[in-house]
């Protein structure tokens, strides 16, 4: 791959450094670079642009010998700009009509304006598909739905598409989470609905989360979507998904609070013995216990499904190693537990159980040591 011409490189760098593009919050990728006038002056390159969970391939052509000239384009969608006159194109893509190579954002502005035109083009194609046009028009009647929150694309790029994709950005309120890893203005979910079939009667929904949300909902069932029956309209399904996500976030909040109370009970009832605990997500706590001058580490891991799922409890020796040179440990099975108990009662029942279990654990440790 040759290097781009010196005046093109800053323009291209600005494009490639732009993140969170469109609904998918993706980035423009550089596929290849070539030259029209020698290997040392690359003035042609191919860009991969995210749109509606699809990568658009746009070829960009500069003339390295004429820096003042704006770029030309070839799009992998042959239907795009096929019949647009020069005056209309100049009005819709002013950054190209008034090309200024000294503007560091010149190429980026052109691409963004072309991408806006492409979105309009795809919406216009819906006019030939009455069912899809109905779904789009009714969806846009939602007060909270903005034009920039929806991307549509018909595939393949022919007069007879067989697939239609609706990418819909859904804002998600996670302000109620007390331990957010960091503040983000892009807490959003993206619903992708793919329509197919002779009358677009088949649909396949998929749900994607921004990076922040992905970290939060990881390990939950938030990505397991409710079904989208063919008789249901897209707007009704979107409203159902918004409520579904809100309930999932609320479930995470409640689970976090239950785990926090459990750890608080351990700290209160085993004061002074805590070695460490998770003060952000409240998923574990380790205590150093002593029974008849025998010390043992009590390791408790609290699942996200708590209290429906009991904590995993383990005893770890501070004296004895196994043949693999790791501390000897035992997982406690069948300790007293009831999901309806309050945390204080759970911990007290566990502590009573441990009084006898630690003696057996000490004996097992000695047996291992004597082998």
N, C-alpha and C positions, 0 to 999 in steps of 0.2 A: 504494500500500500504506500503510495507516494504522499508527500506532505502537501497540504493545501497552500495556495499562494499566500504571500504575507498579508495582503489586505483582506483576504477572506477568512483567515484563521481566527482573528478576534470576533468576527461576526458569528462564526461557527461555534466558537467556545461559549459565547453567550447563549446560544440555542441549547447546547448540550448541558449547560449548567442549570437550566431552568427545570425545576422539579415541580411535583404536584400539578401536573398538567391534566386538565379535564376532570371528569368524574372519578376516573381510576387513580388520580393523583400519581400518574406515571411520569416518565421522562422520555425525551426524544433520544433515540439511539442512532449512532452513526454506523451504517452497514459497510460502506466501502467508499474509497476515494480514487478517482482517476484523473487523467489530464488530457487536455485537447492540444497541448503545445509543449510537450516535453515532460519527463518524469519529475522534474524538480518544481513544477508549478501545477499542483493539483487544483483544478477548478470545477470539477464535477464530483458530486457525491450523492450517495443514496441515504435517505433518512427513513427510520421506522418510527411512526408517530402513533401513540396509543389513542384509541377512540372506540368507545362502546365495547370494551374488552376485545378489540380487534386491532391489529397493527396495520396501519396504512403505510404503504411504501411509496414515497415521493422521491423522484430523481430531480436534483437541483443542478442547473447548468449555468455557470458563470463564464465569462470570457476574460481570462487572466491578462490579456493584452489591452483590455478596455475596462479598467476598474470602475469607470463612471456608469457603466451599463448595469442594469438590474438583472436578476437571475431569471431564467426560464425554468419551466417545470414540466415533468411528465408524471402523471398519476396512474397508480395501478388500477384505479377505477376509471375506465374509459368513458363512463357516462357523465363524469364531473366536468363542468365548464365546456361541454361539447358544443352547446349552441348559445353561449353567452357572448353578446357583442362587446366591443372594446369600451364603449362609454359606460355600460353597466359594470364591467369588470373594474374600470378605473374608479368608479364610485364605491364599489364594495371592497376593493383592495387599494386604498389610497397610498399606502406605504410603498407599493410597487410602482404606481403611476408617478409618484414623486420620490423616486429612489434617491437616497442620500447615503453613499458609502461611508461617509464620515460619522454617521450615527451608529453607535455601537449596538443599538437595538434594531437596526434596519431589517436584518434578515428575520429576526424573531417576530417583529411586528407583521411582516408579510405572512409568515407561517400562521400566526394566530388569526389574521384576517382571512386567510384561505381556509383555515379550519372552521371558522364561523360560517363561511360560504358553504363548506362541505356539509355542515350540519343542516343548513337551510335546504340544501339540495336533497338530502335524505328525507327531510320532513315533507318536501314537495312530492317525493316519490310515494309517500303514504296516500296521496290523493287518489292513486290508482287502485288502492286496496281499501275498500270501504270499512271493513272490520278493523283493520289496523288504525285507520284514521280516526274511527270512533274511539278506540281505546286511548289514543294519544290526546285527542281533544278533551275527553272527559277527565283524563288524568290531570291535564293542565288547569282544570277548574278548581283544583284543590287550592285553598288560600295560601298554604305554606309551600306550594310547589312552584319553583321559578323555572324559566326556560333553561337556565344554565344547569339545572339539576337533572336534566333528562337528555340522553343521547340515544339516537335510533340509527339503525343501519340495516339495509336489506342485502341479503347475500344469496347467490353470487351476484357480481356486478353485471347483470344482464337484464333484459326486458322481462324475464320471467324468474323472479327470485323465488326461492323455496324456503328461505329462513329469514326471520325478522328478529332483531335483538333490541330490546329496550333496556338501557342501563339507567337506573334511577338512584340518585343519591338521597339518602334518608338521614337527616340530622339526628343525633342521639345525645340526650342529655345525661351526662354522667357526673354532674356537679354534686350529686348526693353521695358519691363515693368519698369517704373521708381520707383515703390514702392514695390519691392519684399519684402515679409516678412523676408526672410533670404536667404543667398546664399546656393544653393544646387547643388550637382553634379549628382543628380538622377532625374532631371526633365524629365520624360518620360511618354509616354502613352503605354498601352499594348493592342494590338488588338488580340482578340480571335475569330478565325473563326472555326466553327464546320461544318464539311462535313458529309453528310449522304445520304442514298439512294443507290439503286443497283449499279449505276454508279457514285456515289458521286456527283450527280447533284444538290442536295439540300445543301444550306449553310446558316448558321446563324452567322452573325457578332455581336460582342459585344466589347465595348471600355471601358477600365479602365484607371484611371489616378493615378500616384503616389500622395502621400499625399499633397505635395507642389502644384502640379497642380490642385488637387481636390479643394483646397481652392480658387485657382484663378478662375477656370472655373465654380465654383458653381453659379447657377442662370442663366447660359447661356445655349444655345442649343447645346453646343459642344458635348454632349454625344448622341445626336439624329443623328444617323448615316445615311448617304445616303444608298440606297438599293444596294445589291450585286447581280445582275442578274446572272443566271446560265451560260450564255454565256460569261461572263467576266472572265478573268484569275485572279488569286490571286495577281500576281505582279502588274497588272494594278489597282486592287482595293486598294492595299497597297499604291501605288503612289497617288491615289485619296484621300485616308484618310489622308496622310501626308499633302497634299495641303489643305484639309478641316480643319485640326487642325491649320495649319498656318494662315488660314483666320480667324478662331475663335479667336486665340490669338490676331491677328491684330484688330479684332472687339472690343476686350476687351480694348486694348490700346486706340483706338479711343474713346470708351465710357468713359474711365477714363479721357481723356483729355477734353472732352466736359463737364463733371461734374466739373472738376477743374476750367474751365473757368467760369462756372455758379457761383460757390462759390466765385471766385475772383471778379466777378461783384457785388455780394452781399456785400462783404467786402469793395469794392470801393465806392458803392453808399450809403451804410449804415454804414459809418465809425464810429467807436466808440461804436456801439450798439451790437456788436457780443459777445455772451456769450460763445459759444463753436462751434467747427466744426470739421468734420472728415478730418484730414490733410493727411491721408494715401489713403483711397479709395474714399474720397469726396462724401459720401452718405448722409450727413445731415449737417445742420447749424441751430443754434438757436440764435435769436436776441431779445434783450429787447427794445421794442418800447414805445414811450411816445406820447400820443395825449391828449392835454388839461389836463395835470397832471394825466392822467390815463395810468398806465403802463400795458403792455401786452407782453407776450412772443410769438414771431413768430417762429414757428417750421416748417422747410422745410426739407422734405426727398426726395432725388433725386434717382429715380429708375435706374437700370442698363440699361433699355431700353430708357433712355433719349437721345435725345429730342423727340423721337417718343412717349414716355410716358411722360406726364407732371409730374412735382414734386407734391408731396402730401403736401398741405399747411394747417397748423393748428394754431389757436389762442388759447393761454392758459392763463387763468387769474392768476394773482399773489395774488389776494385778496380772491377769493370765492371758496368754496369747495362744492361738490355735497353731496347728502345724503350718498354716499359711501366713503366720506372723501377723495376724490381725487380732484385735481384742475379742475374747470369747463373749458371745452374746446369746440371748434367748428371747424369742418373741413370746409374749404372754397371750395365751389363748383362753377364751371362756372366762375372762374376768367379769365381775358383776357390772352390768350396763343396761340401762333402759333409756331409750331415746326421749322419753317423756320426763325424765328427771331434770331438775335444775342442775347447773354446773357444779354447785357446791356439793350436792349429794353424789354426783358422779365421782368427784375427786375423793370424797370421804370413803366411798365404797371401794375405790381403787386402792387407797392407802391401807385399808383394813386387809384387803386381799394381799397386798405386798408384804405385810408383816410376816406371813407364813411363806410366801413365795420366795422371798429373799434368802431364807434359810436353805430352801431346796436349791436355789441358784448357787449359793456359796458351796454347798456340798458338790454340785456338778463341776464347779470351777476347780475344786481340789482334786477331783477325780481326773479331770483333763490334765492338770498340772503333774499328777503322779504317773501318768502314762508314759 
